Amino acid sequence: MQRLDPVKTEFVFGGDLAVASVNLHHGHFGSTFSIARDGKPAHTACLAFCIDRWVHMMCAVHGSDPADWILPDVLETHSARQREPVNA
């Protein structure tokens, strides 16, 4: 049935590590819990992120040393920026 009507989509890193997924429930929960719009069961979905897997993915891409994550010129520009006073 999953192949006929795909209800789950996974975002995969490295070919086999799911780091997030979207699941479509269609009218299942709308029917089960009597949630309707225009007389039809509401369609629902959920979105999930696996924080530990995102950390693994980010470290695999950018390395495990945070000093390497941001380019030095970006840090210099950010630290040199002055906030302008806000006129009330």
Secondary structure, DSSP 8 states (H G I E B T S, - for coil): -TTTS--EEEEEETTTEEEEEEEEEETHHHHHTT-EETTEE--EEEEEE-HHHHHHHHHHHH-S-GGGTS-HHHHHHHHH--------
